[in-house]
Amino acid sequence: MGDFHGIPTTTLAEILDRGHIMDLGIRPLWASGRVAGPAFTVRCPPGDNLMLHAAIYRAEPGSVIVVESGDTDYALAGGNVCAVAHRRGVEAFVLDGVIRDIGEIREDGFPVHARGVVPIPGVKKAVTPHNEPITCGGITVHPGDIVIADEDGVVVVPAARADEVLAEAERKLAKEAGQTLDEWESAHRAKVEALLAQSKS
């Protein structure tokens, strides 16, 4: 499977439909650059973070840990959990929830995309299976799907389509790189004018 680190989410969003793009509430909590890797999926009941804390010891290096929670009152993780995940080779967290200790996490350089920050820790009681389909950011994420996250958002590429989507994205980027702004403007204006003319007919 190819490397998506060089592919912007904006390019992928032009290839995939809306059902593969997380809502705008899942955002980078600091400017960490683009991340990409296979999803290790976790489901945490509201207010509980046990299974995320377990996941950092089970996810393979390079994985993006993706969490369904839907809770913004209690933190799913803090500085030490993120530091251990980082040290163990986890690529990033993508959380439908919140974290705490943002200063420590930023200083360590561990990428986190989430709904925000709160100081209150969650509890550790509920045991749920890892690596089952979950919902995060309004879309379904399957274990092994490729998660790409950058400053523009989070896109999930189905594992079965990864090679196809990567090839199409690389072709698109190569075409754009070979086009001057004047050429783009000319093509763009022609398209806009044609659409306006069509609407009048």
Residue frames as a rotation matrix with the C-alpha (Angstrom) as fourth column:
MET 1
0.579 0.815 0.000 0.00
0.815 -0.579 0.000 0.00
0.000 0.000 -1.000 0.00
GLY 2
-0.028 -0.645 0.764 1.37
0.645 -0.595 -0.479 3.39
0.763 0.480 0.433 -1.01
ASP 3
-0.538 -0.301 -0.787 2.31
0.811 -0.438 -0.387 6.40
-0.228 -0.847 0.480 1.09
PHE 4
0.350 0.800 0.487 -0.32
0.842 -0.497 0.211 9.14
0.411 0.336 -0.847 1.40
HIS 5
0.080 -0.322 -0.943 1.88
0.792 -0.555 0.256 11.61
-0.606 -0.767 0.210 3.29
GLY 6
-0.850 -0.506 -0.147 2.37
0.303 -0.697 0.650 13.69
-0.431 0.508 0.746 0.15
ILE 7
-0.552 0.729 0.405 -1.33
0.588 -0.004 0.809 13.90
0.591 0.685 -0.426 -0.71
PRO 8
-0.933 0.251 0.259 -3.32
-0.354 -0.781 -0.514 16.91
0.073 -0.571 0.817 0.61
THR 9
-0.586 0.796 0.153 -6.78
0.455 0.479 -0.751 16.24
-0.671 -0.371 -0.643 1.98
THR 10
-0.015 0.588 -0.809 -8.11
-0.495 -0.707 -0.505 18.83
-0.869 0.393 0.301 -0.47
THR 11
-0.575 -0.248 -0.779 -6.97
-0.812 0.289 0.507 16.66
0.099 0.925 -0.368 -3.37
LEU 12
-0.978 0.202 -0.054 -8.55
0.209 0.965 -0.158 13.55
0.021 -0.166 -0.986 -1.84
ALA 13
-0.402 0.876 -0.265 -11.80
0.145 -0.225 -0.963 15.44
-0.904 -0.426 -0.037 -1.21
GLU 14
-0.112 0.324 -0.939 -12.08
-0.885 -0.463 -0.054 16.04
-0.452 0.825 0.338 -4.96
ILE 15
-0.705 -0.212 -0.676 -11.80
-0.540 0.778 0.319 12.30
0.459 0.591 -0.664 -5.61
LEU 16
-0.837 0.365 -0.408 -13.90
0.518 0.768 -0.376 10.84
0.177 -0.526 -0.832 -2.79
ASP 17
-0.012 0.906 0.422 -17.49
0.299 -0.400 0.866 11.63
0.954 0.137 -0.266 -1.83
ARG 18
0.021 0.082 0.996 -18.64
-0.669 -0.739 0.075 13.46
0.743 -0.668 0.040 1.30
GLY 19
0.899 0.439 0.001 -19.03
-0.313 0.639 0.702 10.18
0.308 -0.631 0.712 3.17
HIS 20
0.494 -0.798 -0.346 -15.26
0.764 0.588 -0.266 9.90
0.416 -0.133 0.900 3.48
ILE 21
-0.412 -0.602 0.684 -14.59
0.228 -0.795 -0.562 13.37
0.882 -0.075 0.465 4.93
MET 22
-0.318 0.261 -0.911 -14.93
0.946 0.143 -0.290 14.08
0.055 -0.955 -0.293 8.65
ASP 23
0.698 0.658 0.282 -16.87
0.624 -0.752 0.211 17.11
0.351 0.028 -0.936 9.81
LEU 24
0.218 -0.665 0.714 -15.04
0.071 -0.719 -0.691 20.36
0.973 0.202 -0.109 10.49
GLY 25
0.816 0.130 0.563 -15.20
-0.520 -0.257 0.814 19.85
0.251 -0.958 -0.142 14.26
ILE 26
0.748 -0.646 0.151 -12.36
0.495 0.696 0.521 17.33
-0.441 -0.315 0.840 14.04
ARG 27
0.873 -0.408 0.268 -9.40
-0.116 -0.707 -0.698 19.66
0.474 0.578 -0.664 13.62
PRO 28
0.024 -0.932 -0.361 -5.67
0.629 0.295 -0.719 19.80
0.777 -0.210 0.594 14.40
LEU 29
0.837 0.298 -0.458 -5.11
0.546 -0.406 0.733 21.12
0.032 -0.864 -0.503 17.90
TRP 30
0.356 -0.734 -0.578 -1.74
-0.217 -0.666 0.713 22.51
-0.909 -0.129 -0.396 16.86
ALA 31
0.680 -0.094 -0.727 0.15
-0.731 -0.155 -0.664 22.86
-0.050 0.983 -0.174 13.57
SER 32
0.246 -0.546 0.801 1.58
-0.365 0.713 0.598 19.36
-0.898 -0.440 -0.024 13.31
GLY 33
-0.607 -0.452 -0.654 1.74
-0.762 0.095 0.641 18.86
-0.228 0.887 -0.401 9.55
ARG 34
0.262 0.744 -0.615 0.11
-0.876 0.450 0.172 16.08
0.405 0.494 0.769 7.53
VAL 35
-0.530 -0.337 0.778 -0.28
-0.629 0.772 -0.094 12.59
-0.569 -0.539 -0.621 8.99
ALA 36
0.252 0.598 -0.760 -1.32
-0.909 0.416 0.026 9.39
0.331 0.685 0.649 7.27
GLY 37
-0.846 -0.528 0.079 -1.65
-0.527 0.802 -0.281 5.75
0.085 -0.279 -0.956 8.25
PRO 38
-0.456 0.685 -0.568 -3.97
0.153 0.689 0.709 2.79
0.877 0.236 -0.419 8.70
ALA 39
0.027 0.593 0.805 -6.78
-0.777 -0.494 0.390 3.21
0.629 -0.636 0.448 11.22
PHE 40
-0.786 -0.039 -0.617 -6.70
0.384 0.751 -0.536 1.40
0.484 -0.659 -0.576 14.55
THR 41
-0.220 0.829 0.514 -10.28
-0.245 -0.557 0.794 1.93
0.944 0.049 0.325 15.70
VAL 42
-0.897 -0.073 -0.436 -11.49
0.411 0.227 -0.883 2.41
0.163 -0.971 -0.174 19.26
ARG 43
0.017 0.926 0.378 -14.93
0.135 -0.377 0.916 2.99
0.991 0.035 -0.131 20.78
CYS 44
-0.899 -0.280 -0.338 -15.12
0.380 -0.111 -0.918 4.78
0.219 -0.954 0.206 24.15
PRO 45
0.173 0.977 -0.126 -18.44
0.920 -0.114 0.376 5.42
0.353 -0.181 -0.918 25.88
PRO 46
0.375 0.009 0.927 -18.98
0.010 -1.000 0.005 9.07
0.927 0.007 -0.375 26.89
GLY 47
0.679 -0.142 0.721 -16.76
-0.694 -0.444 0.567 10.03
0.240 -0.885 -0.400 29.81
ASP 48
0.740 -0.392 0.547 -14.65
-0.018 0.801 0.598 6.84
-0.672 -0.452 0.586 29.62
ASN 49
0.556 -0.595 -0.580 -11.17
-0.830 -0.365 -0.422 6.55
0.040 0.716 -0.697 28.11
LEU 50
0.348 -0.457 0.818 -9.99
-0.391 0.723 0.570 3.04
-0.852 -0.518 0.072 29.08
MET 51
0.634 -0.036 0.773 -9.91
0.515 0.765 -0.387 1.57
-0.577 0.643 0.503 25.59
LEU 52
0.872 -0.453 0.185 -7.91
-0.148 -0.606 -0.782 4.44
0.466 0.654 -0.596 24.12
HIS 53
0.367 -0.761 0.535 -5.38
-0.914 -0.189 0.359 4.01
-0.173 -0.621 -0.765 26.91
ALA 54
0.352 -0.196 0.915 -5.24
-0.028 0.975 0.220 0.29
-0.936 -0.103 0.337 26.07
ALA 55
0.949 0.130 0.288 -4.93
0.269 0.148 -0.952 1.00
-0.166 0.980 0.106 22.35
ILE 56
0.656 -0.746 -0.113 -1.56
-0.748 -0.623 -0.231 2.74
0.101 0.236 -0.966 22.65
TYR 57
-0.205 -0.728 0.654 -0.07
-0.720 0.565 0.403 -0.64
-0.663 -0.389 -0.640 23.65
ARG 58
0.080 0.357 0.931 -1.83
0.282 0.887 -0.364 -2.56
-0.956 0.292 -0.030 20.86
ALA 59
0.928 0.282 -0.243 -1.66
-0.115 -0.403 -0.908 -0.36
-0.354 0.871 -0.342 17.77
GLU 60
0.404 -0.798 0.447 1.15
0.898 0.438 -0.029 -1.08
-0.173 0.413 0.894 15.32
PRO 61
-0.318 -0.590 -0.742 3.74
0.302 -0.805 0.510 1.64
-0.899 -0.062 0.434 14.67
GLY 62
-0.997 -0.058 0.044 2.51
0.064 -0.392 0.918 3.95
-0.036 0.918 0.395 11.93
SER 63
-0.329 0.944 -0.008 -1.14
0.899 0.316 0.303 3.49
0.289 0.092 -0.953 12.88
VAL 64
-0.728 0.307 0.613 -3.55
-0.360 -0.932 0.038 6.35
0.583 -0.193 0.789 13.34
ILE 65
-0.785 0.496 -0.371 -5.68
0.612 0.529 -0.588 5.67
-0.095 -0.689 -0.719 16.43
VAL 66
-0.680 0.660 0.319 -9.23
-0.270 -0.631 0.728 6.78
0.681 0.409 0.607 15.63
VAL 67
-0.915 0.275 -0.294 -11.74
0.383 0.370 -0.846 7.05
-0.124 -0.887 -0.444 18.48
GLU 68
-0.196 0.938 0.287 -15.52
0.166 -0.257 0.952 7.22
0.966 0.234 -0.106 18.61
SER 69
-0.814 -0.055 -0.578 -16.65
0.580 -0.016 -0.815 8.98
0.035 -0.998 0.045 21.76
GLY 70
-0.120 0.811 0.573 -18.99
0.523 -0.439 0.730 11.88
0.844 0.387 -0.372 21.07
ASP 71
0.668 0.301 -0.681 -18.24
0.744 -0.249 0.620 13.38
0.018 -0.921 -0.390 24.48
THR 72
0.079 -0.650 0.756 -16.73
0.356 -0.690 -0.630 16.82
0.931 0.319 0.176 25.00
ASP 73
0.799 0.273 0.536 -16.95
-0.372 -0.477 0.796 17.02
0.473 -0.835 -0.280 28.79
TYR 74
0.712 -0.538 0.451 -14.14
-0.243 0.414 0.877 14.61
-0.659 -0.734 0.164 29.72
ALA 75
0.150 -0.762 -0.630 -10.68
-0.976 -0.214 0.027 14.20
-0.156 0.611 -0.776 28.20
LEU 76
0.956 0.128 -0.265 -9.86
-0.210 0.929 -0.306 11.01
0.207 0.348 0.914 26.34
ALA 77
0.431 -0.881 -0.193 -6.12
0.850 0.468 -0.239 11.45
0.301 -0.061 0.952 26.87
GLY 78
0.945 -0.227 -0.237 -3.49
-0.089 -0.872 0.481 13.73
-0.316 -0.434 -0.844 28.34
GLY 79
0.503 -0.809 -0.303 0.20
-0.864 -0.462 -0.200 14.44
0.022 0.363 -0.932 28.00
ASN 80
-0.312 -0.696 0.647 1.61
-0.697 0.630 0.343 11.14
-0.646 -0.344 -0.681 29.22
VAL 81
0.315 0.498 0.808 -0.70
0.219 0.790 -0.573 8.97
-0.924 0.357 0.139 27.12
CYS 82
0.986 0.047 -0.161 0.18
-0.135 -0.347 -0.928 10.97
-0.099 0.937 -0.336 24.02
ALA 83
0.239 -0.971 -0.030 3.90
-0.963 -0.241 0.119 10.86
-0.123 0.001 -0.992 24.85
VAL 84
-0.266 -0.290 0.919 3.83
-0.308 0.929 0.204 7.06
-0.914 -0.229 -0.336 25.22
ALA 85
0.684 0.564 0.463 1.84
0.294 0.367 -0.882 6.70
-0.668 0.739 0.085 21.99
HIS 86
0.829 -0.430 -0.356 4.39
-0.558 -0.605 -0.568 8.90
0.029 0.670 -0.742 20.23
ARG 87
-0.089 -0.937 0.338 7.32
-0.918 0.209 0.338 6.94
-0.388 -0.280 -0.878 21.63
ARG 88
-0.177 0.099 0.979 5.74
-0.004 0.995 -0.101 3.66
-0.984 -0.022 -0.176 20.54
GLY 89
-0.914 -0.373 0.159 5.41
0.159 0.032 0.987 4.88
-0.373 0.927 0.030 16.95
VAL 90
0.076 0.982 0.175 1.72
0.847 0.029 -0.531 5.76
-0.526 0.189 -0.829 16.75
GLU 91
-0.481 -0.271 0.834 1.31
0.801 -0.523 0.292 8.23
0.357 0.808 0.468 13.87
ALA 92
-0.817 0.314 0.484 -1.45
-0.357 -0.934 0.003 10.36
0.453 -0.171 0.875 15.42
PHE 93
-0.639 0.764 -0.088 -4.74
0.538 0.363 -0.760 10.44
-0.549 -0.533 -0.643 17.31
VAL 94
-0.779 0.593 0.204 -7.97
-0.229 -0.571 0.788 11.35
0.584 0.567 0.580 15.53
LEU 95
-0.858 0.347 -0.378 -10.60
0.500 0.394 -0.771 11.72
-0.119 -0.851 -0.512 18.24
ASP 96
-0.177 0.874 0.452 -14.31
0.179 -0.423 0.888 12.43
0.968 0.238 -0.081 18.20
GLY 97
0.706 0.262 -0.657 -13.81
0.683 -0.008 0.731 13.93
0.186 -0.965 -0.185 21.63
VAL 98
0.766 -0.388 0.512 -11.39
-0.383 -0.916 -0.121 16.11
0.516 -0.104 -0.850 23.58
ILE 99
0.209 -0.779 -0.591 -8.00
0.701 0.541 -0.465 15.93
0.682 -0.317 0.659 25.26
ARG 100
0.998 -0.031 -0.049 -6.09
0.011 -0.731 0.682 17.78
-0.057 -0.681 -0.730 27.97
ASP 101
0.338 -0.936 -0.102 -2.46
0.259 -0.011 0.966 18.87
-0.905 -0.353 0.239 28.59
ILE 102
0.929 0.101 0.356 -2.28
0.366 -0.105 -0.925 20.49
-0.056 0.989 -0.134 25.17
GLY 103
0.697 -0.717 -0.024 0.94
-0.717 -0.697 0.007 22.34
-0.021 0.012 -1.000 26.06
GLU 104
0.003 -0.690 0.723 2.76
-0.479 0.634 0.607 19.09
-0.878 -0.348 -0.329 26.86
ILE 105
0.408 0.245 0.879 1.45
0.508 0.740 -0.442 17.40
-0.759 0.627 0.178 23.73
ARG 106
0.998 -0.062 0.032 2.43
-0.013 -0.619 -0.785 20.31
0.068 0.783 -0.619 21.50
GLU 107
0.407 -0.905 0.125 5.92
-0.867 -0.341 0.363 20.41
-0.285 -0.256 -0.924 23.02
ASP 108
-0.056 -0.390 0.919 6.34
-0.139 0.914 0.380 16.67
-0.989 -0.107 -0.106 22.44
GLY 109
-0.605 -0.189 -0.773 5.24
-0.732 -0.249 0.634 17.07
-0.312 0.950 0.013 18.82
PHE 110
-0.828 0.350 0.437 2.53
0.377 0.926 -0.028 14.40
-0.415 0.142 -0.899 18.82
PRO 111
-0.862 0.507 -0.015 -0.23
-0.338 -0.553 0.761 15.13
0.378 0.661 0.648 16.26
VAL 112
-0.671 0.739 -0.065 -3.79
0.552 0.438 -0.710 15.18
-0.496 -0.512 -0.701 17.63
HIS 113
-0.786 0.598 0.156 -6.94
-0.247 -0.536 0.807 16.00
0.566 0.596 0.570 15.68
ALA 114
-0.625 0.566 -0.537 -9.91
0.780 0.460 -0.424 16.36
0.007 -0.685 -0.729 18.02
ARG 115
0.269 0.855 0.443 -12.86
0.744 -0.477 0.468 18.57
0.611 0.204 -0.765 19.00
GLY 116
0.486 -0.106 0.868 -10.98
-0.336 -0.939 0.073 20.59
0.807 -0.327 -0.492 21.58
VAL 117
-0.550 -0.767 -0.330 -9.41
0.207 0.258 -0.944 20.69
0.809 -0.588 0.017 25.01
VAL 118
0.639 0.630 0.441 -10.79
-0.333 -0.290 0.897 20.38
0.693 -0.720 0.025 28.54
PRO 119
-0.287 -0.836 0.468 -8.97
-0.829 -0.029 -0.559 19.90
0.480 -0.548 -0.685 31.86
ILE 120
0.208 0.488 0.848 -11.21
-0.901 0.434 -0.029 17.13
-0.382 -0.757 0.530 33.26
PRO 121
-0.816 -0.544 -0.196 -10.00
-0.577 0.753 0.314 13.50
-0.024 0.370 -0.929 32.95
GLY 122
0.182 0.852 -0.490 -12.29
-0.740 0.448 0.503 10.66
0.648 0.271 0.712 31.98
VAL 123
0.294 -0.018 0.956 -12.80
-0.777 0.577 0.250 7.44
-0.556 -0.817 0.156 33.93
LYS 124
-0.517 -0.513 -0.685 -11.54
-0.783 0.606 0.138 3.95
0.345 0.608 -0.715 33.09
LYS 125
-0.303 0.516 0.801 -14.34
-0.600 0.550 -0.581 1.41
-0.740 -0.657 0.143 33.43
ALA 126
0.642 0.767 -0.024 -15.84
-0.469 0.367 -0.803 0.31
-0.607 0.527 0.595 30.11
VAL 127
-0.525 -0.761 0.382 -14.28
-0.160 0.529 0.833 -2.53
-0.836 0.376 -0.400 28.10
THR 128
0.689 0.682 -0.245 -15.17
-0.360 0.028 -0.933 -2.56
-0.629 0.731 0.265 24.39
PRO 129
0.488 -0.521 0.700 -13.56
0.701 0.712 0.041 -4.37
-0.520 0.471 0.713 21.43
HIS 130
-0.159 -0.615 -0.772 -10.81
-0.311 -0.711 0.630 -2.78
-0.937 0.341 -0.078 19.40
ASN 131
-0.869 -0.380 -0.317 -10.74
-0.373 0.082 0.924 -2.70
-0.325 0.921 -0.213 15.61
GLU 132
-0.254 0.863 0.437 -14.43
0.848 0.417 -0.329 -2.74
-0.466 0.287 -0.837 14.83
PRO 133
-0.355 0.180 0.917 -16.20
0.648 -0.660 0.381 -0.24
0.674 0.729 0.118 12.53
ILE 134
-0.318 0.212 -0.924 -16.80
0.788 -0.484 -0.382 3.05
-0.528 -0.849 -0.013 14.34
THR 135
0.561 0.450 0.695 -18.24
0.714 -0.688 -0.131 6.49
0.420 0.570 -0.707 13.66
CYS 136
-0.104 -0.635 -0.765 -15.86
0.774 -0.535 0.339 9.45
-0.624 -0.557 0.548 13.97
GLY 137
-0.745 -0.199 -0.637 -16.52
-0.087 -0.917 0.388 12.95
-0.662 0.345 0.666 12.71
GLY 138
0.073 0.931 -0.359 -19.83
-0.673 -0.219 -0.706 11.87
-0.736 0.293 0.611 11.20
ILE 139
0.275 -0.013 -0.961 -18.45
-0.873 0.415 -0.255 9.10
0.402 0.910 0.103 8.97
THR 140
0.965 0.058 0.255 -17.81
-0.155 0.912 0.379 5.37
-0.211 -0.405 0.889 9.28
VAL 141
0.110 -0.978 -0.176 -14.21
-0.972 -0.070 -0.222 4.26
0.205 0.196 -0.959 9.76
HIS 142
0.961 0.149 -0.231 -13.19
-0.130 0.987 0.093 0.61
0.242 -0.059 0.968 9.34
PRO 143
0.518 -0.830 0.207 -10.02
-0.111 0.175 0.978 -0.91
-0.848 -0.530 -0.001 10.77
GLY 144
-0.170 -0.716 0.677 -7.22
0.679 0.413 0.607 -0.59
-0.715 0.562 0.416 8.23
ASP 145
0.761 0.403 0.508 -8.79
0.641 -0.587 -0.495 2.29
0.099 0.703 -0.705 6.30
ILE 146
-0.347 -0.927 0.144 -6.20
0.898 -0.373 -0.234 4.93
0.270 0.048 0.962 5.44
VAL 147
0.693 0.534 -0.485 -6.60
0.683 -0.701 0.204 8.11
-0.231 -0.473 -0.850 7.50
ILE 148
-0.361 -0.750 0.554 -5.08
0.820 -0.538 -0.193 11.32
0.443 0.385 0.810 6.15
ALA 149
0.678 0.562 -0.474 -5.24
0.728 -0.603 0.325 14.44
-0.103 -0.566 -0.818 8.32
ASP 150
-0.514 -0.808 0.288 -3.82
0.807 -0.569 -0.156 17.91
0.290 0.152 0.945 7.79
GLU 151
-0.887 0.097 -0.452 -4.72
0.181 -0.827 -0.532 21.54
-0.426 -0.553 0.716 8.45
ASP 152
-0.704 0.654 -0.278 -7.67
-0.643 -0.420 0.641 21.33
0.302 0.629 0.716 6.03
GLY 153
0.335 0.891 0.306 -9.37
-0.942 0.309 0.134 18.34
0.025 -0.333 0.943 7.65
VAL 154
-0.518 -0.407 0.752 -9.51
-0.500 0.858 0.121 14.56
-0.694 -0.314 -0.648 7.90
VAL 155
0.222 0.515 -0.828 -10.20
-0.958 0.272 -0.088 12.17
0.180 0.813 0.554 5.01
VAL 156
-0.117 -0.187 0.975 -10.62
-0.470 0.876 0.111 8.41
-0.875 -0.445 -0.190 5.24
VAL 157
-0.162 -0.038 -0.986 -9.78
-0.964 0.218 0.150 6.24
0.210 0.975 -0.072 2.22
PRO 158
0.806 0.470 0.359 -11.30
-0.534 0.839 0.101 2.73
-0.254 -0.273 0.928 2.23
ALA 159
-0.018 -0.895 0.445 -8.51
-0.424 0.410 0.807 0.17
-0.905 -0.174 -0.387 2.42
ALA 160
0.154 0.148 0.977 -9.81
0.605 0.767 -0.212 -1.65
-0.781 0.624 0.029 -0.66
ARG 161
0.848 0.232 0.476 -9.54
0.524 -0.493 -0.694 1.55
0.074 0.838 -0.540 -2.73
ALA 162
0.602 -0.611 -0.513 -6.24
0.111 -0.573 0.812 2.84
-0.791 -0.546 -0.277 -1.37
ASP 163
-0.396 -0.832 0.388 -4.05
0.535 0.134 0.834 2.03
-0.746 0.538 0.392 -4.38
GLU 164
-0.036 0.505 0.862 -6.64
0.980 -0.149 0.128 3.32
0.194 0.850 -0.490 -6.86
VAL 165
0.892 0.436 -0.119 -7.21
0.452 -0.858 0.244 6.58
0.005 -0.271 -0.962 -4.96
LEU 166
0.320 -0.857 -0.405 -3.49
0.189 -0.361 0.913 7.17
-0.929 -0.368 0.046 -4.43
ALA 167
-0.474 -0.506 0.721 -2.76
0.774 0.152 0.615 6.72
-0.420 0.849 0.320 -8.14
GLU 168
0.296 0.672 0.679 -5.55
0.873 -0.479 0.093 9.11
0.388 0.564 -0.729 -9.12
ALA 169
0.892 0.012 -0.451 -4.39
0.285 -0.790 0.543 11.69
-0.350 -0.613 -0.708 -6.56
GLU 170
-0.055 -0.994 -0.098 -0.81
0.353 -0.111 0.929 11.51
-0.934 0.016 0.357 -7.81
ARG 171
-0.349 0.006 0.937 -1.97
0.937 -0.023 0.349 12.00
0.024 1.000 0.002 -11.41
LYS 172
0.677 0.702 0.221 -4.06
0.678 -0.711 0.185 14.99
0.287 0.025 -0.957 -10.37
LEU 173
0.690 -0.478 -0.544 -1.19
0.179 -0.614 0.768 16.61
-0.702 -0.627 -0.338 -8.47
ALA 174
-0.351 -0.855 0.383 1.22
0.616 0.098 0.782 16.04
-0.706 0.510 0.492 -11.36
LYS 175
-0.018 0.443 0.897 -1.20
0.945 -0.285 0.160 17.70
0.326 0.850 -0.413 -13.77
GLU 176
0.905 0.404 -0.131 -1.68
0.422 -0.825 0.375 20.68
0.044 -0.395 -0.918 -11.45
ALA 177
0.343 -0.862 -0.373 2.08
0.319 -0.266 0.910 21.05
-0.884 -0.431 0.183 -10.97
GLY 178
-0.529 -0.579 0.620 2.54
0.742 0.038 0.669 21.34
-0.412 0.814 0.410 -14.73
GLN 179
0.229 0.725 0.650 -0.07
0.885 -0.433 0.172 24.07
0.406 0.536 -0.740 -15.13
THR 180
-0.851 -0.499 0.163 0.75
0.410 -0.826 -0.387 27.78
0.328 -0.263 0.907 -14.82
LEU 181
-0.512 0.675 -0.532 -1.60
0.394 -0.366 -0.843 30.17
-0.763 -0.641 -0.079 -13.04
ASP 182
-0.547 0.294 -0.783 -2.37
-0.703 -0.669 0.240 31.82
-0.454 0.682 0.573 -16.40
GLU 183
-0.793 0.235 -0.562 -3.37
-0.256 0.709 0.657 28.45
0.552 0.665 -0.502 -17.85
TRP 184
-0.725 0.544 -0.423 -5.50
0.685 0.502 -0.528 27.67
-0.075 -0.672 -0.737 -14.81
GLU 185
-0.523 0.525 -0.672 -7.20
-0.054 -0.807 -0.588 31.07
-0.851 -0.272 0.450 -14.97
SER 186
-0.669 0.239 -0.704 -8.00
-0.743 -0.226 0.630 30.65
-0.008 0.944 0.329 -18.66
ALA 187
-0.751 0.373 -0.544 -9.51
0.150 0.900 0.410 27.19
0.643 0.227 -0.732 -18.16
HIS 188
-0.682 0.480 -0.551 -11.36
0.654 0.064 -0.754 28.27
-0.327 -0.875 -0.358 -15.01
ARG 189
-0.590 0.463 -0.661 -12.87
-0.380 -0.882 -0.279 31.35
-0.712 0.087 0.696 -16.62
ALA 190
-0.708 0.315 -0.632 -13.99
-0.592 0.222 0.774 29.37
0.384 0.923 0.029 -19.67
LYS 191
-0.737 0.423 -0.527 -15.67
0.517 0.855 -0.036 26.82
0.436 -0.299 -0.849 -17.41
VAL 192
-0.616 0.496 -0.612 -17.43
0.431 -0.439 -0.789 29.49
-0.659 -0.750 0.057 -15.32
GLU 193
-0.609 0.376 -0.698 -18.64
-0.649 -0.743 0.166 31.38
-0.456 0.554 0.696 -18.37
ALA 194
-0.762 0.320 -0.563 -19.92
-0.259 0.646 0.718 28.17
0.594 0.693 -0.409 -19.97
LEU 195
-0.678 0.516 -0.523 -21.88
0.732 0.537 -0.419 27.30
0.065 -0.667 -0.742 -16.82
LEU 196
-0.566 0.464 -0.681 -23.38
0.030 -0.814 -0.580 30.80
-0.824 -0.349 0.447 -16.68
ALA 197
-0.669 0.290 -0.684 -24.37
-0.743 -0.290 0.603 30.61
-0.023 0.912 0.410 -20.34
GLN 198
-0.802 0.349 -0.485 -25.89
0.185 0.917 0.354 27.18
0.568 0.195 -0.800 -19.81
SER 199
-0.678 0.546 -0.492 -28.02
0.609 0.041 -0.792 28.48
-0.412 -0.837 -0.360 -16.94
LYS 200
-0.517 0.462 -0.721 -29.56
-0.426 -0.869 -0.251 31.10
-0.742 0.178 0.646 -19.24
SER 201
-0.792 0.160 -0.590 -30.54
-0.545 0.253 0.800 28.64
0.277 0.954 -0.113 -21.94
